[in-house]
Amino acid sequence: MAGASQKRALKNYRKRISARGLARFEVQGLQGDRELIRSLAKQLAKNDAEAQRLRDTVRQGIKKIGPTKGGVLRALLRSPLVGADLDLRREFVPPRDIDL
């Protein structure tokens, strides 16, 4: 367990980075991507025009890959049967009497 001085130091560190508008967080990824993720995070932390360009580029790349909500509905709406006048009503059939 961390001692009182370590807890205080961590609290002060988090307060300092929070004052700069930053947050510390942990992510999981491949070992080979460690430096890539670190360098990307450093560039984004600068919060300049280059950082905004990187954000836009990464968002575009992720948007194409990641699953999105409503994908099944969009696929159904692309169906060639959209707009076809199909009668999908079913005839009402009363239940049958069965002797057990």
N, C-alpha and C positions, 0 to 999 in steps of 0.2 A: 504494500500500500504506500502511496505517496505521503510524504510528511507534510506538515503544515506549510513549510517554506516552499516546497514544490508546488503545492496547490495555489499558494499566493502568487508565485511566479507565473504559473499558467494563467491564472485569472487576469493578472496585469498584462500578459502578452496578448491575450484575447481582446482585452479592452483597447490596447494600442492598435491592433490591426483593424478592429471594428471602427475605431475613430477615423481610419484611413479609407473606410468603405470596403474593406476586404473581409473575407471569412475563410476559416481553415476547414477543409473537409477531406474525407478519404474516399478514394475510388478504387475499384478493382479492375485490373487489366492484365494484359500479357507482359511478361518481364521485359521483352524487347521493346515495348512501347513506353517504358518508364521515362526516358529522356524526352521523347516526343511530347508526352503529356505535360511534363514539367516545363518544357520550353513554351508550349502553347499557353499554359497557365500564366507564365511570366509575361508573355506578350499581351494576353488579355487583361492582366492586372494594370498595365500601363494606361488603359482606357483612353487611347488616342484614336486618330482616324484609322491607323493600321489595325488596331484592335477591333474596331467596328467592322472593317473589311473582313477580318478573320472570322468574326462572329457570324456575319452574313454568309460567308462561304461554308462554314461548318454547318450552319442551320440548313442551307440548301442541300448539302450532302446527306445530312441525316434525314431530311424530309423525304428524300427519294427512297431511302432504305427502310426506315422504320414503319411498322404497321400503324395504321391510323384507324380511328374509330369511324364506323360507317362504311367500311370497305365492301361488305357484302351487299349493302343497299346500292352503292354505286355500281357494283357489278351487275346487279339485277336491272338497274335503270339503263345499262348499256345493252341489254338483251334485245335481240331483234323483235321480240314479241311485245315490246313496249308500244302502247298505242293500238295494238290489235284488239278488236272488240271480241274478247273471249267471255263466254258465259260460264263462270265458275261456280254457279249456284248448284247445290245438290238437292235432289228430290227428298222430301221428308218421307221416311218409311216408318210406320208405327212399330213398336217393339213386338216381337213374337212371343207367344205363350209357349213355354217349354215345360214338359212334365219331367220331373226328376225322380 
